[in-house]
Amino acid sequence: MSKAIAIDLLPNDGRAIVPVLAAQVAHAVDEAIASIDGDDPRVDVVGFSMGALVTRYYLQRGGGKSRVRRFVSISGPHAGTINALALPFAGVRQMRPGSELLRDLASDPDPWGPVEVHTVWTPYDLMILPARSSKLPGARSERVIPVKMHRWMITDPRVLDHVASLLVP
C-alpha cells in the first residue's frame, strides 16, 4: 500500500536558504523511510516551485540519491528566475539566474545517480521566468502542460494525472 506525506517547508517566503530547507526534506524522507516495510526503502519525492529546487539540492548535495527512487519537479526554478531579482531574501537570491548555488548544482557531472527524474512545467509561468528554467538536464521525461498560472500547477487535473502516472510502481 502506498502512502503520501505532504510537508510545508518553513519559512516558505524565501528568507531561508536552500540548504536549510533541504534539511527539512531530508528529515521528512528519513521519517518516511522509517515507516516502510519492504525490500526497497526508497521514496518518491514531488517538489513544486522553490520546493523542487530544494529537493534537487537534497538529491545532489544532501545524500538524497541513495534514499529517493523518483523525483518529480513541478515548475522549479532550476536555472533561476528573473523574479528573484525583486527581493533581497537569502533564499530568493539563490534562485537568481547565475547564482552560486545554481552554478554549483549545474556543474555536477552526475546530478541524479540512480534517481529517476521527471519535470513538469508550463510555458505560461509568470513566476519562473523564463519558464524554460524549469527544465532539468538529464531528466528521464519532460512534460509541458499549458496551465495558465504557476500556482495552478499543483491543482490542475492534467498535471495531477501526469504526476500520478509517473509515480505508479
C-alpha positions as CSV (number, residue, x, y, z in Angstrom):
1,M,0.0,0.0,0.0
2,S,1.3,3.4,-0.9
3,K,1.3,6.3,1.5
4,A,1.7,10.0,0.7
5,I,3.1,12.6,3.0
6,A,2.9,16.3,2.3
7,I,5.3,18.8,4.0
8,D,5.4,22.5,4.1
9,L,8.9,24.0,4.1
10,L,9.2,26.7,6.7
11,P,9.7,29.5,6.3
12,N,8.2,29.4,2.8
13,D,8.7,33.0,1.9
14,G,12.3,32.9,0.5
15,R,14.0,34.0,3.7
16,A,15.7,30.6,4.4
17,I,18.5,29.4,2.3
18,V,18.1,26.3,0.2
19,P,20.4,24.0,2.3
20,V,18.3,24.8,5.4
21,L,15.1,23.9,3.7
22,A,16.8,20.8,2.2
23,A,17.4,19.6,5.7
24,Q,13.6,19.6,6.2
25,V,13.2,17.4,3.1
26,A,15.9,15.1,4.4
27,H,14.1,14.8,7.7
28,A,10.8,14.0,6.1
29,V,12.4,11.4,3.8
30,D,14.1,9.8,6.8
31,E,10.7,9.6,8.6
32,A,9.0,8.2,5.6
33,I,11.7,5.5,5.0
34,A,11.5,4.5,8.7
35,S,7.8,3.6,8.1
36,I,8.4,1.5,5.0
37,D,8.1,-2.3,5.1
38,G,9.7,-3.9,2.2
39,D,12.8,-4.6,0.2
40,D,13.3,-1.1,-1.4
41,P,13.4,1.5,1.3
42,R,13.4,4.4,-1.1
43,V,10.7,7.0,-1.6
44,D,9.4,9.1,-4.4
45,V,9.5,12.9,-3.9
46,V,7.5,15.6,-5.7
47,G,8.6,19.2,-5.4
48,F,6.8,22.3,-6.5
49,S,8.4,25.7,-7.3
50,M,11.2,26.5,-4.7
51,G,10.4,23.1,-3.2
52,A,11.5,21.5,-6.4
53,L,14.8,23.4,-6.3
54,V,15.2,22.4,-2.6
55,T,14.6,18.8,-3.4
56,R,17.1,19.0,-6.2
57,Y,19.7,20.3,-3.7
58,Y,18.8,17.5,-1.3
59,L,19.4,14.9,-4.1
60,Q,22.7,16.5,-5.3
61,R,24.2,17.7,-2.1
62,G,22.3,16.2,0.8
63,G,22.6,12.5,0.3
64,G,19.2,12.0,-1.3
65,K,20.4,10.0,-4.3
66,S,20.5,6.8,-2.1
67,R,17.2,7.5,-0.5
68,V,15.0,8.6,-3.4
69,R,13.7,6.4,-6.2
70,R,11.9,9.1,-8.3
71,F,11.9,12.9,-8.2
72,V,9.2,14.9,-10.0
73,S,9.9,18.6,-10.3
74,I,6.9,20.8,-10.9
75,S,7.7,24.3,-12.1
76,G,11.0,24.6,-10.3
77,P,13.4,27.5,-10.9
78,H,16.4,25.2,-11.7
79,A,18.1,27.7,-14.0
80,G,16.8,30.6,-11.9
81,T,14.0,33.2,-12.3
82,I,14.4,36.8,-13.0
83,N,11.6,37.4,-10.5
84,A,14.2,36.6,-7.8
85,L,15.9,39.9,-8.6
86,A,12.9,41.7,-6.9
87,L,13.5,40.6,-3.3
88,P,16.7,40.6,-1.1
89,F,15.9,37.5,1.0
90,A,18.8,34.9,1.1
91,G,16.8,32.1,-0.3
92,V,15.4,34.2,-3.1
93,R,18.9,35.4,-4.0
94,Q,19.8,31.7,-4.5
95,M,17.1,31.5,-7.2
96,R,18.6,34.3,-9.3
97,P,19.9,33.2,-12.7
98,G,23.6,32.5,-12.4
99,S,23.6,32.4,-8.6
100,E,26.5,30.5,-6.9
101,L,24.1,27.8,-5.8
102,L,22.6,27.2,-9.3
103,R,26.1,27.2,-10.9
104,D,27.2,24.6,-8.3
105,L,24.3,22.3,-9.0
106,A,24.6,22.7,-12.8
107,S,28.3,21.7,-12.6
108,D,27.6,18.3,-11.1
109,P,28.7,15.6,-13.6
110,D,26.3,13.0,-12.2
111,P,23.4,15.0,-10.7
112,W,20.9,12.2,-10.4
113,G,22.8,8.9,-9.9
114,P,20.1,6.2,-9.8
115,V,17.2,8.6,-9.2
116,E,14.5,8.7,-12.0
117,V,13.9,12.4,-12.6
118,H,10.9,14.0,-14.3
119,T,10.0,17.6,-15.0
120,V,6.6,19.2,-15.5
121,W,6.2,22.8,-16.3
122,T,4.0,25.4,-18.1
123,P,5.1,27.8,-20.8
124,Y,2.8,30.4,-19.3
125,D,4.6,30.6,-16.0
126,L,5.0,34.2,-14.8
127,M,6.8,33.2,-11.6
128,I,9.5,31.2,-13.2
129,L,10.9,33.5,-15.9
130,P,11.9,32.3,-18.3
131,A,9.6,29.3,-18.0
132,R,12.1,27.0,-19.6
133,S,14.2,27.5,-16.4
134,S,12.1,24.6,-15.1
135,K,13.9,22.1,-17.4
136,L,16.4,19.7,-15.8
137,P,19.2,18.3,-18.0
138,G,19.3,14.5,-17.7
139,A,15.7,14.2,-16.7
140,R,14.0,11.0,-18.0
141,S,11.0,12.9,-19.1
142,E,9.8,16.5,-19.6
143,R,6.1,17.3,-19.9
144,V,4.9,20.8,-20.8
145,I,1.3,21.4,-19.8
146,P,-0.3,24.7,-20.8
147,V,-1.5,25.7,-17.3
148,K,-2.3,29.5,-17.2
149,M,-0.7,30.3,-13.8
150,H,2.2,29.0,-11.8
151,R,0.2,28.3,-8.6
152,W,-2.4,26.3,-10.6
153,M,0.2,23.7,-11.5
154,I,-0.5,21.8,-8.2
155,T,-4.3,21.8,-8.7
156,D,-4.7,21.3,-12.5
157,P,-6.1,17.8,-13.2
158,R,-3.8,17.3,-16.2
159,V,-0.7,17.9,-14.0
160,L,-2.0,15.7,-11.1
161,D,-2.9,12.9,-13.5
162,H,0.5,13.1,-15.1
163,V,2.4,13.1,-11.8
164,A,0.2,10.2,-10.6
165,S,1.1,8.2,-13.7
166,L,4.8,8.8,-13.1
167,L,4.6,7.5,-9.5
168,V,2.9,4.2,-10.4
169,P,5.4,1.4,-9.4
